[in-house]
Amino acid sequence: MSQKISLRQAEHKVFRTAFNHGLWDVFIGSIVLQFAIAPLLSSSLGDFWSSAVFLPFWALVFVVICLVRKYIVTPRIGFVKFGQSRKIRLAKFTAVMLVVNLVVFIIGIFFALNYNVTSGWIHTALFGFAVLVMSSIAAYFLNFTRLFIYGLLFLLSLLVGEWLYVNFKISHHGFPITFGITAGIIIITGLVLFFRLIREYPIPIKESISEEKIG
């Protein structure tokens, strides 16, 4: 019984360390960066295209992350195949996130068709809380606790940006400032974790038989 518990704890620890390389933090930060830059492009490209232009950028970042994981991270920490209980947990997470995303998508379309998305505290707060709920669910199922903090920072970026706009007339609802800071925090966190992993887990050196040893 104790062996089974220790194996479960070991798997739990390995699952938690799967997000400690920081690469997904960088990807999340690149997504948040859209909310800082898109408002600056909306006047020339429109609301839709100012966001759509980021899709190729996200795709490029995702491809780079996959390559870095394969050729830099995996040789250092290895690859782990999780057991059935962890697979069930991931399946539950996928199902819950699909439902939540569908609900948020429907609500988002409703507000986009009937209201200005960036107008008013209520709409801003609802969107921020939706992101916080999704990030909290992901943090729970993936044991990726930083996601909750990032969701909270996202919500604060919306509210503080709106506050800056109302009280100080900061352009673009203050989003270039607040989301720029939030994206910077997330990306820097990811880079710090990544370079710490590189430093702490060097690539194992395979011993080779030299000509001197043979002689």
SEKE-24394 format. One record per residue (C-alpha): residue number from 1; residue in one letter; x, y, z. Coordinates in pm, whole numbers, plus 50000, padded with zeros to 5 digits. Layout:
// residues N
<site><seq>NUM</seq><type>A</type><X>X</X><Y>Y</Y><Z>Z</Z></site>
...
***
This chain:
// residues 215
<site><seq>1</seq><type>M</type><X>50000</X><Y>50000</Y><Z>50000</Z></site>
<site><seq>2</seq><type>S</type><X>50281</X><Y>50240</Y><Z>50088</Z></site>
<site><seq>3</seq><type>Q</type><X>50449</X><Y>50163</Y><Z>49756</Z></site>
<site><seq>4</seq><type>K</type><X>50129</X><Y>50251</Y><Z>49567</Z></site>
<site><seq>5</seq><type>I</type><X>50102</X><Y>50581</Y><Z>49754</Z></site>
<site><seq>6</seq><type>S</type><X>50465</X><Y>50668</Y><Z>49688</Z></site>
<site><seq>7</seq><type>L</type><X>50424</X><Y>50594</Y><Z>49317</Z></site>
<site><seq>8</seq><type>R</type><X>50116</X><Y>50815</Y><Z>49305</Z></site>
<site><seq>9</seq><type>Q</type><X>50300</X><Y>51094</Y><Z>49484</Z></site>
<site><seq>10</seq><type>A</type><X>50595</X><Y>51056</Y><Z>49248</Z></site>
<site><seq>11</seq><type>E</type><X>50366</X><Y>51081</Y><Z>48946</Z></site>
<site><seq>12</seq><type>H</type><X>50201</X><Y>51388</Y><Z>49098</Z></site>
<site><seq>13</seq><type>K</type><X>50541</X><Y>51551</Y><Z>49148</Z></site>
<site><seq>14</seq><type>V</type><X>50650</X><Y>51473</Y><Z>48791</Z></site>
<site><seq>15</seq><type>F</type><X>50321</X><Y>51610</Y><Z>48657</Z></site>
<site><seq>16</seq><type>R</type><X>50377</X><Y>51936</Y><Z>48845</Z></site>
<site><seq>17</seq><type>T</type><X>50732</X><Y>51968</Y><Z>48713</Z></site>
<site><seq>18</seq><type>A</type><X>50603</X><Y>51930</Y><Z>48355</Z></site>
<site><seq>19</seq><type>F</type><X>50521</X><Y>52303</Y><Z>48362</Z></site>
<site><seq>20</seq><type>N</type><X>50836</X><Y>52419</Y><Z>48537</Z></site>
<site><seq>21</seq><type>H</type><X>51034</X><Y>52471</Y><Z>48218</Z></site>
<site><seq>22</seq><type>G</type><X>50861</X><Y>52807</Y><Z>48168</Z></site>
<site><seq>23</seq><type>L</type><X>50786</X><Y>52766</Y><Z>47798</Z></site>
<site><seq>24</seq><type>W</type><X>50410</X><Y>52768</Y><Z>47843</Z></site>
<site><seq>25</seq><type>D</type><X>50446</X><Y>53082</Y><Z>48052</Z></site>
<site><seq>26</seq><type>V</type><X>50613</X><Y>53247</Y><Z>47753</Z></site>
<site><seq>27</seq><type>F</type><X>50330</X><Y>53131</Y><Z>47527</Z></site>
<site><seq>28</seq><type>I</type><X>50064</X><Y>53264</Y><Z>47766</Z></site>
<site><seq>29</seq><type>G</type><X>50251</X><Y>53592</Y><Z>47788</Z></site>
<site><seq>30</seq><type>S</type><X>50256</X><Y>53621</Y><Z>47409</Z></site>
<site><seq>31</seq><type>I</type><X>49879</X><Y>53579</Y><Z>47407</Z></site>
<site><seq>32</seq><type>V</type><X>49831</X><Y>53844</Y><Z>47676</Z></site>
<site><seq>33</seq><type>L</type><X>50058</X><Y>54073</Y><Z>47474</Z></site>
<site><seq>34</seq><type>Q</type><X>49782</X><Y>54097</Y><Z>47214</Z></site>
<site><seq>35</seq><type>F</type><X>49568</X><Y>54296</Y><Z>47457</Z></site>
<site><seq>36</seq><type>A</type><X>49847</X><Y>54552</Y><Z>47489</Z></site>
<site><seq>37</seq><type>I</type><X>49920</X><Y>54593</Y><Z>47117</Z></site>
<site><seq>38</seq><type>A</type><X>49584</X><Y>54528</Y><Z>46948</Z></site>
<site><seq>39</seq><type>P</type><X>49421</X><Y>54851</Y><Z>47079</Z></site>
<site><seq>40</seq><type>L</type><X>49701</X><Y>55047</Y><Z>46913</Z></site>
<site><seq>41</seq><type>L</type><X>49622</X><Y>54880</Y><Z>46579</Z></site>
<site><seq>42</seq><type>S</type><X>49243</X><Y>54898</Y><Z>46597</Z></site>
<site><seq>43</seq><type>S</type><X>49220</X><Y>55247</Y><Z>46446</Z></site>
<site><seq>44</seq><type>S</type><X>49401</X><Y>55138</Y><Z>46129</Z></site>
<site><seq>45</seq><type>L</type><X>49304</X><Y>54770</Y><Z>46103</Z></site>
<site><seq>46</seq><type>G</type><X>48972</X><Y>54756</Y><Z>46284</Z></site>
<site><seq>47</seq><type>D</type><X>48883</X><Y>54555</Y><Z>46593</Z></site>
<site><seq>48</seq><type>F</type><X>48876</X><Y>54215</Y><Z>46418</Z></site>
<site><seq>49</seq><type>W</type><X>49197</X><Y>54234</Y><Z>46214</Z></site>
<site><seq>50</seq><type>S</type><X>49391</X><Y>54402</Y><Z>46492</Z></site>
<site><seq>51</seq><type>S</type><X>49345</X><Y>54076</Y><Z>46684</Z></site>
<site><seq>52</seq><type>A</type><X>49355</X><Y>53834</Y><Z>46389</Z></site>
<site><seq>53</seq><type>V</type><X>49704</X><Y>53946</Y><Z>46286</Z></site>
<site><seq>54</seq><type>F</type><X>49838</X><Y>53780</Y><Z>46600</Z></site>
<site><seq>55</seq><type>L</type><X>49736</X><Y>53429</Y><Z>46489</Z></site>
<site><seq>56</seq><type>P</type><X>50050</X><Y>53372</Y><Z>46276</Z></site>
<site><seq>57</seq><type>F</type><X>50260</X><Y>53511</Y><Z>46561</Z></site>
<site><seq>58</seq><type>W</type><X>50105</X><Y>53269</Y><Z>46811</Z></site>
<site><seq>59</seq><type>A</type><X>50151</X><Y>52981</Y><Z>46567</Z></site>
<site><seq>60</seq><type>L</type><X>50519</X><Y>53069</Y><Z>46529</Z></site>
<site><seq>61</seq><type>V</type><X>50570</X><Y>53092</Y><Z>46905</Z></site>
<site><seq>62</seq><type>F</type><X>50394</X><Y>52756</Y><Z>46953</Z></site>
<site><seq>63</seq><type>V</type><X>50613</X><Y>52585</Y><Z>46691</Z></site>
<site><seq>64</seq><type>V</type><X>50928</X><Y>52730</Y><Z>46848</Z></site>
<site><seq>65</seq><type>I</type><X>50816</X><Y>52610</Y><Z>47192</Z></site>
<site><seq>66</seq><type>C</type><X>50754</X><Y>52257</Y><Z>47062</Z></site>
<site><seq>67</seq><type>L</type><X>51100</X><Y>52249</Y><Z>46902</Z></site>
<site><seq>68</seq><type>V</type><X>51267</X><Y>52381</Y><Z>47217</Z></site>
<site><seq>69</seq><type>R</type><X>51086</X><Y>52121</Y><Z>47428</Z></site>
<site><seq>70</seq><type>K</type><X>51195</X><Y>51843</Y><Z>47195</Z></site>
<site><seq>71</seq><type>Y</type><X>51559</X><Y>51937</Y><Z>47146</Z></site>
<site><seq>72</seq><type>I</type><X>51648</X><Y>52126</Y><Z>47464</Z></site>
<site><seq>73</seq><type>V</type><X>51407</X><Y>52038</Y><Z>47748</Z></site>
<site><seq>74</seq><type>T</type><X>51338</X><Y>51668</Y><Z>47688</Z></site>
<site><seq>75</seq><type>P</type><X>51708</X><Y>51566</Y><Z>47666</Z></site>
<site><seq>76</seq><type>R</type><X>51754</X><Y>51723</Y><Z>48010</Z></site>
<site><seq>77</seq><type>I</type><X>51450</X><Y>51606</Y><Z>48207</Z></site>
<site><seq>78</seq><type>G</type><X>51331</X><Y>51316</Y><Z>47991</Z></site>
<site><seq>79</seq><type>F</type><X>50983</X><Y>51217</Y><Z>47880</Z></site>
<site><seq>80</seq><type>V</type><X>50720</X><Y>51075</Y><Z>48114</Z></site>
<site><seq>81</seq><type>K</type><X>50419</X><Y>50863</Y><Z>48022</Z></site>
<site><seq>82</seq><type>F</type><X>50147</X><Y>50914</Y><Z>48284</Z></site>
<site><seq>83</seq><type>G</type><X>49918</X><Y>50649</Y><Z>48427</Z></site>
<site><seq>84</seq><type>Q</type><X>49547</X><Y>50594</Y><Z>48377</Z></site>
<site><seq>85</seq><type>S</type><X>49435</X><Y>50813</Y><Z>48669</Z></site>
<site><seq>86</seq><type>R</type><X>49627</X><Y>51111</Y><Z>48531</Z></site>
<site><seq>87</seq><type>K</type><X>49485</X><Y>51051</Y><Z>48183</Z></site>
<site><seq>88</seq><type>I</type><X>49132</X><Y>51051</Y><Z>48329</Z></site>
<site><seq>89</seq><type>R</type><X>49208</X><Y>51379</Y><Z>48506</Z></site>
<site><seq>90</seq><type>L</type><X>49327</X><Y>51533</Y><Z>48180</Z></site>
<site><seq>91</seq><type>A</type><X>49016</X><Y>51406</Y><Z>48001</Z></site>
<site><seq>92</seq><type>K</type><X>48794</X><Y>51570</Y><Z>48265</Z></site>
<site><seq>93</seq><type>F</type><X>48991</X><Y>51892</Y><Z>48229</Z></site>
<site><seq>94</seq><type>T</type><X>48944</X><Y>51888</Y><Z>47851</Z></site>
<site><seq>95</seq><type>A</type><X>48568</X><Y>51829</Y><Z>47884</Z></site>
<site><seq>96</seq><type>V</type><X>48523</X><Y>52104</Y><Z>48144</Z></site>
<site><seq>97</seq><type>M</type><X>48728</X><Y>52353</Y><Z>47944</Z></site>
<site><seq>98</seq><type>L</type><X>48533</X><Y>52279</Y><Z>47626</Z></site>
<site><seq>99</seq><type>V</type><X>48206</X><Y>52354</Y><Z>47805</Z></site>
<site><seq>100</seq><type>V</type><X>48342</X><Y>52669</Y><Z>47972</Z></site>
<site><seq>101</seq><type>N</type><X>48494</X><Y>52795</Y><Z>47647</Z></site>
<site><seq>102</seq><type>L</type><X>48171</X><Y>52732</Y><Z>47460</Z></site>
<site><seq>103</seq><type>V</type><X>47972</X><Y>52928</Y><Z>47719</Z></site>
<site><seq>104</seq><type>V</type><X>48224</X><Y>53214</Y><Z>47716</Z></site>
<site><seq>105</seq><type>F</type><X>48229</X><Y>53213</Y><Z>47336</Z></site>
<site><seq>106</seq><type>I</type><X>47850</X><Y>53243</Y><Z>47318</Z></site>
<site><seq>107</seq><type>I</type><X>47848</X><Y>53521</Y><Z>47576</Z></site>
<site><seq>108</seq><type>G</type><X>48131</X><Y>53695</Y><Z>47390</Z></site>
<site><seq>109</seq><type>I</type><X>47942</X><Y>53687</Y><Z>47060</Z></site>
<site><seq>110</seq><type>F</type><X>47632</X><Y>53825</Y><Z>47231</Z></site>
<site><seq>111</seq><type>F</type><X>47823</X><Y>54120</Y><Z>47376</Z></site>
<site><seq>112</seq><type>A</type><X>48020</X><Y>54178</Y><Z>47056</Z></site>
<site><seq>113</seq><type>L</type><X>47697</X><Y>54204</Y><Z>46855</Z></site>
<site><seq>114</seq><type>N</type><X>47510</X><Y>54418</Y><Z>47104</Z></site>
<site><seq>115</seq><type>Y</type><X>47772</X><Y>54624</Y><Z>47286</Z></site>
<site><seq>116</seq><type>N</type><X>48113</X><Y>54779</Y><Z>47250</Z></site>
<site><seq>117</seq><type>V</type><X>48341</X><Y>54519</Y><Z>47411</Z></site>
<site><seq>118</seq><type>T</type><X>48562</X><Y>54777</Y><Z>47578</Z></site>
<site><seq>119</seq><type>S</type><X>48284</X><Y>54998</Y><Z>47710</Z></site>
<site><seq>120</seq><type>G</type><X>48169</X><Y>54993</Y><Z>48067</Z></site>
<site><seq>121</seq><type>W</type><X>48290</X><Y>54836</Y><Z>48388</Z></site>
<site><seq>122</seq><type>I</type><X>48037</X><Y>54554</Y><Z>48380</Z></site>
<site><seq>123</seq><type>H</type><X>48142</X><Y>54409</Y><Z>48045</Z></site>
<site><seq>124</seq><type>T</type><X>48509</X><Y>54446</Y><Z>48132</Z></site>
<site><seq>125</seq><type>A</type><X>48465</X><Y>54276</Y><Z>48468</Z></site>
<site><seq>126</seq><type>L</type><X>48257</X><Y>53990</Y><Z>48324</Z></site>
<site><seq>127</seq><type>F</type><X>48521</X><Y>53915</Y><Z>48063</Z></site>
<site><seq>128</seq><type>G</type><X>48797</X><Y>53930</Y><Z>48323</Z></site>
<site><seq>129</seq><type>F</type><X>48613</X><Y>53699</Y><Z>48561</Z></site>
<site><seq>130</seq><type>A</type><X>48551</X><Y>53452</Y><Z>48276</Z></site>
<site><seq>131</seq><type>V</type><X>48926</X><Y>53438</Y><Z>48209</Z></site>
<site><seq>132</seq><type>L</type><X>48992</X><Y>53399</Y><Z>48582</Z></site>
<site><seq>133</seq><type>V</type><X>48747</X><Y>53108</Y><Z>48604</Z></site>
<site><seq>134</seq><type>M</type><X>48907</X><Y>52930</Y><Z>48308</Z></site>
<site><seq>135</seq><type>S</type><X>49259</X><Y>52984</Y><Z>48438</Z></site>
<site><seq>136</seq><type>S</type><X>49156</X><Y>52862</Y><Z>48784</Z></site>
<site><seq>137</seq><type>I</type><X>49005</X><Y>52543</Y><Z>48638</Z></site>
<site><seq>138</seq><type>A</type><X>49321</X><Y>52483</Y><Z>48437</Z></site>
<site><seq>139</seq><type>A</type><X>49539</X><Y>52552</Y><Z>48742</Z></site>
<site><seq>140</seq><type>Y</type><X>49345</X><Y>52292</Y><Z>48943</Z></site>
<site><seq>141</seq><type>F</type><X>49338</X><Y>52011</Y><Z>48688</Z></site>
<site><seq>142</seq><type>L</type><X>49693</X><Y>52065</Y><Z>48558</Z></site>
<site><seq>143</seq><type>N</type><X>49853</X><Y>52142</Y><Z>48897</Z></site>
<site><seq>144</seq><type>F</type><X>49980</X><Y>52457</Y><Z>48725</Z></site>
<site><seq>145</seq><type>T</type><X>49921</X><Y>52701</Y><Z>49010</Z></site>
<site><seq>146</seq><type>R</type><X>50073</X><Y>52999</Y><Z>48830</Z></site>
<site><seq>147</seq><type>L</type><X>49775</X><Y>52998</Y><Z>48594</Z></site>
<site><seq>148</seq><type>F</type><X>49554</X><Y>53124</Y><Z>48875</Z></site>
<site><seq>149</seq><type>I</type><X>49795</X><Y>53412</Y><Z>48937</Z></site>
<site><seq>150</seq><type>Y</type><X>49804</X><Y>53491</Y><Z>48566</Z></site>
<site><seq>151</seq><type>G</type><X>49424</X><Y>53489</Y><Z>48550</Z></site>
<site><seq>152</seq><type>L</type><X>49412</X><Y>53727</Y><Z>48846</Z></site>
<site><seq>153</seq><type>L</type><X>49667</X><Y>53957</Y><Z>48678</Z></site>
<site><seq>154</seq><type>F</type><X>49455</X><Y>53952</Y><Z>48362</Z></site>
<site><seq>155</seq><type>L</type><X>49147</X><Y>54059</Y><Z>48557</Z></site>
<site><seq>156</seq><type>L</type><X>49341</X><Y>54333</Y><Z>48735</Z></site>
<site><seq>157</seq><type>S</type><X>49480</X><Y>54455</Y><Z>48401</Z></site>
<site><seq>158</seq><type>L</type><X>49126</X><Y>54504</Y><Z>48273</Z></site>
<site><seq>159</seq><type>L</type><X>48999</X><Y>54679</Y><Z>48585</Z></site>
<site><seq>160</seq><type>V</type><X>49306</X><Y>54897</Y><Z>48641</Z></site>
<site><seq>161</seq><type>G</type><X>49312</X><Y>54989</Y><Z>48273</Z></site>
<site><seq>162</seq><type>E</type><X>48949</X><Y>55096</Y><Z>48288</Z></site>
<site><seq>163</seq><type>W</type><X>49024</X><Y>55293</Y><Z>48605</Z></site>
<site><seq>164</seq><type>L</type><X>49312</X><Y>55473</Y><Z>48432</Z></site>
<site><seq>165</seq><type>Y</type><X>49083</X><Y>55556</Y><Z>48141</Z></site>
<site><seq>166</seq><type>V</type><X>48800</X><Y>55691</Y><Z>48358</Z></site>
<site><seq>167</seq><type>N</type><X>49015</X><Y>55891</Y><Z>48599</Z></site>
<site><seq>168</seq><type>F</type><X>49314</X><Y>55997</Y><Z>48389</Z></site>
<site><seq>169</seq><type>K</type><X>49180</X><Y>55965</Y><Z>48033</Z></site>
<site><seq>170</seq><type>I</type><X>49460</X><Y>55723</Y><Z>47937</Z></site>
<site><seq>171</seq><type>S</type><X>49407</X><Y>55626</Y><Z>47575</Z></site>
<site><seq>172</seq><type>H</type><X>49286</X><Y>55280</Y><Z>47469</Z></site>
<site><seq>173</seq><type>H</type><X>49139</X><Y>55221</Y><Z>47816</Z></site>
<site><seq>174</seq><type>G</type><X>49490</X><Y>55194</Y><Z>47958</Z></site>
<site><seq>175</seq><type>F</type><X>49529</X><Y>54843</Y><Z>47814</Z></site>
<site><seq>176</seq><type>P</type><X>49866</X><Y>54903</Y><Z>47643</Z></site>
<site><seq>177</seq><type>I</type><X>50006</X><Y>54992</Y><Z>47986</Z></site>
<site><seq>178</seq><type>T</type><X>49836</X><Y>54734</Y><Z>48208</Z></site>
<site><seq>179</seq><type>F</type><X>49852</X><Y>54440</Y><Z>47971</Z></site>
<site><seq>180</seq><type>G</type><X>50202</X><Y>54534</Y><Z>47863</Z></site>
<site><seq>181</seq><type>I</type><X>50314</X><Y>54506</Y><Z>48227</Z></site>
<site><seq>182</seq><type>T</type><X>50122</X><Y>54180</Y><Z>48277</Z></site>
<site><seq>183</seq><type>A</type><X>50260</X><Y>54023</Y><Z>47959</Z></site>
<site><seq>184</seq><type>G</type><X>50609</X><Y>54130</Y><Z>48060</Z></site>
<site><seq>185</seq><type>I</type><X>50573</X><Y>53971</Y><Z>48406</Z></site>
<site><seq>186</seq><type>I</type><X>50451</X><Y>53641</Y><Z>48258</Z></site>
<site><seq>187</seq><type>I</type><X>50714</X><Y>53623</Y><Z>47983</Z></site>
<site><seq>188</seq><type>I</type><X>50999</X><Y>53714</Y><Z>48219</Z></site>
<site><seq>189</seq><type>T</type><X>50877</X><Y>53450</Y><Z>48466</Z></site>
<site><seq>190</seq><type>G</type><X>50883</X><Y>53191</Y><Z>48189</Z></site>
<site><seq>191</seq><type>L</type><X>51231</X><Y>53289</Y><Z>48073</Z></site>
<site><seq>192</seq><type>V</type><X>51367</X><Y>53280</Y><Z>48430</Z></site>
<site><seq>193</seq><type>L</type><X>51224</X><Y>52929</Y><Z>48481</Z></site>
<site><seq>194</seq><type>F</type><X>51359</X><Y>52814</Y><Z>48145</Z></site>
<site><seq>195</seq><type>F</type><X>51714</X><Y>52935</Y><Z>48201</Z></site>
<site><seq>196</seq><type>R</type><X>51708</X><Y>52799</Y><Z>48555</Z></site>
<site><seq>197</seq><type>L</type><X>51618</X><Y>52458</Y><Z>48416</Z></site>
<site><seq>198</seq><type>I</type><X>51900</X><Y>52482</Y><Z>48160</Z></site>
<site><seq>199</seq><type>R</type><X>52144</X><Y>52564</Y><Z>48439</Z></site>
<site><seq>200</seq><type>E</type><X>52023</X><Y>52297</Y><Z>48684</Z></site>
<site><seq>201</seq><type>Y</type><X>51978</X><Y>52016</Y><Z>48432</Z></site>
<site><seq>202</seq><type>P</type><X>52269</X><Y>52001</Y><Z>48190</Z></site>
<site><seq>203</seq><type>I</type><X>52255</X><Y>51746</Y><Z>47908</Z></site>
<site><seq>204</seq><type>P</type><X>52404</X><Y>51415</Y><Z>48031</Z></site>
<site><seq>205</seq><type>I</type><X>52744</X><Y>51357</Y><Z>47874</Z></site>
<site><seq>206</seq><type>K</type><X>52782</X><Y>51013</Y><Z>47725</Z></site>
<site><seq>207</seq><type>E</type><X>53115</X><Y>50861</Y><Z>47810</Z></site>
<site><seq>208</seq><type>S</type><X>53314</X><Y>50750</Y><Z>47511</Z></site>
<site><seq>209</seq><type>I</type><X>53615</X><Y>50529</Y><Z>47495</Z></site>
<site><seq>210</seq><type>S</type><X>53911</X><Y>50735</Y><Z>47380</Z></site>
<site><seq>211</seq><type>E</type><X>54210</X><Y>50612</Y><Z>47183</Z></site>
<site><seq>212</seq><type>E</type><X>54429</X><Y>50668</Y><Z>47489</Z></site>
<site><seq>213</seq><type>K</type><X>54215</X><Y>50431</Y><Z>47698</Z></site>
<site><seq>214</seq><type>I</type><X>54225</X><Y>50171</Y><Z>47425</Z></site>
<site><seq>215</seq><type>G</type><X>54603</X><Y>50197</Y><Z>47414</Z></site>
***
